[in-house]
Amino acid sequence: MIRLLTGVQIVGADVVEVSPPFDLAGMTALAGATMMFELLCVIAKQVGDRRNAASA
């Protein structure tokens, strides 16, 4: 679902309610890290696309 945000201009992102001390299985930490990774990938693609468009 996050990868579908490619056309949206994202200016910031935040992960809320990840508390590893209260999550013995570590699933919330993994879900939070995965979500931030996906968001950073979308943002990095947007930055790269803008740089390519500016240099063309």
C-alpha positions as CSV (number, residue, x, y, z in Angstrom):
1,M,0.0,0.0,0.0
2,I,2.9,2.4,0.8
3,R,4.4,1.8,-2.7
4,L,1.2,3.1,-4.2
5,L,2.1,6.6,-2.8
6,T,4.7,7.0,-5.6
7,G,2.8,9.9,-7.2
8,V,2.1,11.7,-3.9
9,Q,4.7,14.3,-2.7
10,I,5.7,13.1,0.8
11,V,7.4,15.7,2.9
12,G,7.7,13.8,6.2
13,A,6.9,10.5,7.9
14,D,6.6,9.3,11.4
15,V,6.1,6.0,13.1
16,V,4.0,6.0,16.3
17,E,3.3,3.4,18.9
18,V,6.3,1.1,18.5
19,S,7.4,0.0,22.0
20,P,9.8,-3.0,21.8
21,P,9.9,-3.4,25.7
22,F,6.2,-4.2,25.6
23,D,6.4,-6.5,22.6
24,L,8.1,-9.7,23.5
25,A,7.9,-11.2,20.0
26,G,9.4,-8.0,18.4
27,M,6.6,-7.8,15.8
28,T,5.8,-4.1,16.3
29,A,9.4,-3.1,16.0
30,L,9.7,-5.1,12.8
31,A,6.5,-3.7,11.4
32,G,7.6,-0.1,12.2
33,A,11.1,-0.6,10.7
34,T,9.5,-2.2,7.5
35,M,7.1,0.7,7.2
36,M,9.8,3.3,7.5
37,F,12.0,1.5,5.0
38,E,9.2,1.5,2.5
39,L,8.5,5.2,3.0
40,L,12.1,6.0,2.7
41,C,12.3,4.1,-0.6
42,V,9.3,6.0,-2.0
43,I,10.9,9.4,-0.9
44,A,14.3,8.4,-2.3
45,K,12.6,7.6,-5.7
46,Q,10.9,10.9,-5.7
47,V,14.1,12.8,-5.0
48,G,15.9,10.9,-7.7
49,D,13.1,11.6,-10.2
50,R,13.2,15.3,-9.4
51,R,17.0,15.4,-9.8
52,N,16.8,13.6,-13.1
53,A,14.1,16.0,-14.3
54,A,16.1,19.1,-13.3
55,S,19.2,17.9,-15.1
56,A,17.4,17.1,-18.3
